[in-house]
Amino acid sequence: MDSQTIVNLIVAIARDLVDEKDAVNVTADEPAEDGTIVFHLHVAADDMGRVIGKQGRIAKAIRTVVRAAANKAGMKVAVEID
């Protein structure tokens, strides 16, 4: 599994949650010294609440799923919602 697969996973999850599907965009930073890759999820301002959820529950679930998929492939990742 590579970083593009992780990007595709994040986009697939986010598009199912938002109204403006074309506004979903994911960028990735270069790996940090410890090998962690930070992915930045960008959505339309009106959809931000849908992606974060009440008390951040949906955001936490997205991070958990992505981290589990990456961990299975031996990658360290983090997801930030911008």
N, C-alpha and C positions, 0 to 999 in steps of 0.2 A: 504494500500500500504506500502510495506517495502522497505528497501534499495536495496534488490536484484532486485526488479521490476524497480527501478530507474537505476540500473546498466544495466539491459537488454534493457531499453529504450535508454540509451546513446550508447550502443554497436550497436543496430539496426540502429540508425541514422548515426553513424560513418561508419559502414560497407557499407552503401549505397553511401558514398562519396569517399571512398578510393579505390586504386587499390589492395593493399596488405591487403586483408580482415583478414588474419590470424594474422596480426601484431596488430590488434585492441585489446586493453586491458584496463580495467577500474578497478581501485582500490579505496577503500573508507577509509578515516581516521575515527578515533573514533569521536563521537559527541563532539563538543566544549562545553564550559560552557553554552552558550546560546542555545544549541541544534542543531547548524548548523553542517551538515555533508558535508565534502568536498570530492568530487569525482574527481579523476585524470584520464584523458583520455590520453592514450599512443597510438601513431600511428607510423608507419615507417617514417623515416626522409623525404623520398621523397613525402609522403602524407601530410606532415604538412601544406603545403600551401593550399591544398584542404579543410582541416578541418577549417583552420583559415579564408580563403577567403579574398577578397579584403577589405582592411581597417577593417578586423576583423568582417565583416558582418555575415558570416556563424557561427563563434564562438559565436557571440552575439545571433544569432537565436537559436543555440543549448542550450545555457544557459537559454534563455527565455522559451523555450518549457519544459525543464527539471524542471525549477523553477515553472512553472504553474502546471505541473503534481504533483509535490511534495506539492505545496501549497494547492492543492485540497485535499490532504491526511493529511494536517496539519503538514507537515515536512518543515524544513528549510534546503536548500541545496545550494551548490556552485559547479560549474564545472570549473576545471582548465585543460588546455591542455598542456601536457608536451611532 
